[in-house]
């Protein structure tokens, strides 16, 4: 029997969360804010991995050849939906919790991603017991989300990202002008590094002491080590230019992901020819009208592709333009950016710069740098 697509299982989880959030929760073992936080965690996880997308950016496409990983995702999503549904049935009054009905509940914790690897059966008998099904269901829900995030950190590991070529990073520049543009950007960064290094040496060095110890004029030493032709300065400038363009790509890609609807759009047939109405000949067409009439739309990373199914074994190349990075020679801030602020007790956070899911231990100063 074929497994359902992951985006269908994700939609089921999302709908279950929506139903759970809509009811009035009056349980002493569960707070409404906790449910909201877990729902937001699921939304962040799904958006980051492309759970609700189609085409080569979707999670289904990423794991199409990794059967074990795909089955693990499907298993966790099904169990997550099951625990949310059971929570809804208890909080909505459809049934009583297990501790009030005195029925046994079996928890298969082998699929929860926790350290326990044995099935635990809790028999609810007697008047005094410490088991509460609402608390148990919510804890199981959290464990499934933790397991999903654990898998996401492995998929989103920067070590697994292929290095993009300069032609890919600067594909928004016409091919005939690309080489000259890249060289110009690199020279700007090289001059910026040279300027900042020179300012640092002038401000932090003792002119008389250096001239006495080396027997050379201070300006000659500064010029030697901060020259734009020095290999370390050129190498640093080229690396900075490439890194800035890479960060811009990640930022732009994350912006496109945030604009994607949470549910995939159903496939629609091609637009009939007779519906393509030309602009009124009596009115002056705008530049946008001319562009729409002459240039076909191109596929982007966040586009909906009606003719492409998530399980297709072919990919789509993005042709969307990227905006260049603006730099300034006066930018002398070479410090590491501050780590993001941790919210709540979440075990993972999304890096605001490379959009990678990272464990909270990376928020430490040493690990962050």
Secondary structure in CASP SS format (residue, H / E / C, confidence):
PFRMAT SS
TARGET T0000
AUTHOR 0000-0000-0000
METHOD secondary structure of the structure
MODEL  1
X C 1.00
X C 1.00
X C 1.00
X C 1.00
X C 1.00
X H 1.00
X H 1.00
X H 1.00
X H 1.00
X H 1.00
X H 1.00
X H 1.00
X H 1.00
X H 1.00
X H 1.00
X H 1.00
X H 1.00
X H 1.00
X H 1.00
X H 1.00
X H 1.00
X H 1.00
X C 1.00
X C 1.00
X C 1.00
X C 1.00
X E 1.00
X C 1.00
X C 1.00
X E 1.00
X C 1.00
X H 1.00
X H 1.00
X H 1.00
X H 1.00
X H 1.00
X H 1.00
X H 1.00
X H 1.00
X H 1.00
X H 1.00
X H 1.00
X H 1.00
X H 1.00
X H 1.00
X H 1.00
X H 1.00
X H 1.00
X H 1.00
X C 1.00
X C 1.00
X C 1.00
X C 1.00
X C 1.00
X H 1.00
X H 1.00
X H 1.00
X C 1.00
X H 1.00
X H 1.00
X H 1.00
X H 1.00
X C 1.00
X C 1.00
X C 1.00
X C 1.00
X H 1.00
X H 1.00
X H 1.00
X H 1.00
X H 1.00
X H 1.00
X H 1.00
X H 1.00
X H 1.00
X H 1.00
X H 1.00
X H 1.00
X H 1.00
X H 1.00
X H 1.00
X H 1.00
X H 1.00
X H 1.00
X H 1.00
X H 1.00
X H 1.00
X H 1.00
X H 1.00
X H 1.00
X H 1.00
X C 1.00
X C 1.00
X C 1.00
X C 1.00
X C 1.00
X C 1.00
X H 1.00
X H 1.00
X H 1.00
X H 1.00
X C 1.00
X C 1.00
X C 1.00
X E 1.00
X E 1.00
X E 1.00
X C 1.00
X H 1.00
X H 1.00
X H 1.00
X C 1.00
X C 1.00
X C 1.00
X C 1.00
X C 1.00
X C 1.00
X C 1.00
X C 1.00
X E 1.00
X E 1.00
X E 1.00
X C 1.00
X C 1.00
X C 1.00
X C 1.00
X C 1.00
X C 1.00
X C 1.00
X C 1.00
X C 1.00
X C 1.00
X H 1.00
X H 1.00
X H 1.00
X H 1.00
X H 1.00
X H 1.00
X H 1.00
X H 1.00
X H 1.00
X H 1.00
X H 1.00
X H 1.00
X H 1.00
X H 1.00
X H 1.00
X H 1.00
X H 1.00
X H 1.00
X H 1.00
X H 1.00
X H 1.00
X H 1.00
X H 1.00
X C 1.00
X C 1.00
X H 1.00
X H 1.00
X H 1.00
X C 1.00
X C 1.00
X C 1.00
X C 1.00
X C 1.00
X H 1.00
X H 1.00
X H 1.00
X H 1.00
X C 1.00
X C 1.00
X C 1.00
X C 1.00
X C 1.00
X H 1.00
X H 1.00
X H 1.00
X H 1.00
X H 1.00
X H 1.00
X H 1.00
X H 1.00
X H 1.00
X H 1.00
X H 1.00
X H 1.00
X H 1.00
X H 1.00
X H 1.00
X H 1.00
X H 1.00
X H 1.00
X H 1.00
X H 1.00
X H 1.00
X H 1.00
X H 1.00
X H 1.00
X H 1.00
X H 1.00
X H 1.00
X H 1.00
X H 1.00
X H 1.00
X C 1.00
X C 1.00
X H 1.00
X H 1.00
X H 1.00
X H 1.00
X H 1.00
X H 1.00
X H 1.00
X H 1.00
X C 1.00
X C 1.00
X C 1.00
X H 1.00
X H 1.00
X H 1.00
X H 1.00
X H 1.00
X H 1.00
X H 1.00
X H 1.00
X H 1.00
X C 1.00
X C 1.00
X C 1.00
X C 1.00
X H 1.00
X H 1.00
X H 1.00
X H 1.00
X H 1.00
X H 1.00
X H 1.00
X H 1.00
X H 1.00
X H 1.00
X H 1.00
X H 1.00
X H 1.00
X H 1.00
X H 1.00
X H 1.00
X H 1.00
X H 1.00
X H 1.00
X H 1.00
X H 1.00
X H 1.00
X H 1.00
X H 1.00
X H 1.00
X H 1.00
X H 1.00
X H 1.00
X C 1.00
X C 1.00
X C 1.00
X C 1.00
X C 1.00
X C 1.00
X C 1.00
X C 1.00
X C 1.00
X C 1.00
X C 1.00
X C 1.00
X C 1.00
X C 1.00
X H 1.00
X H 1.00
X H 1.00
X C 1.00
X C 1.00
X C 1.00
X C 1.00
X C 1.00
X C 1.00
X C 1.00
X C 1.00
X C 1.00
X C 1.00
X C 1.00
X H 1.00
X H 1.00
X H 1.00
X H 1.00
X H 1.00
X H 1.00
X H 1.00
X H 1.00
X C 1.00
X C 1.00
X C 1.00
X C 1.00
X C 1.00
X C 1.00
X C 1.00
X C 1.00
X C 1.00
X C 1.00
X C 1.00
X C 1.00
X C 1.00
X C 1.00
X C 1.00
X C 1.00
X C 1.00
X C 1.00
X C 1.00
X C 1.00
X C 1.00
X C 1.00
X C 1.00
X C 1.00
X C 1.00
X C 1.00
X C 1.00
X C 1.00
X C 1.00
X C 1.00
X C 1.00
X C 1.00
X C 1.00
X C 1.00
X C 1.00
X C 1.00
X C 1.00
X C 1.00
X C 1.00
X C 1.00
X C 1.00
X C 1.00
X C 1.00
X C 1.00
X C 1.00
X C 1.00
X C 1.00
X C 1.00
X C 1.00
X C 1.00
X C 1.00
X C 1.00
X C 1.00
X E 1.00
X E 1.00
X E 1.00
X C 1.00
X C 1.00
X C 1.00
X C 1.00
X C 1.00
X C 1.00
X E 1.00
X E 1.00
X E 1.00
X H 1.00
X H 1.00
X H 1.00
X H 1.00
X C 1.00
X H 1.00
X H 1.00
X H 1.00
X H 1.00
X C 1.00
END
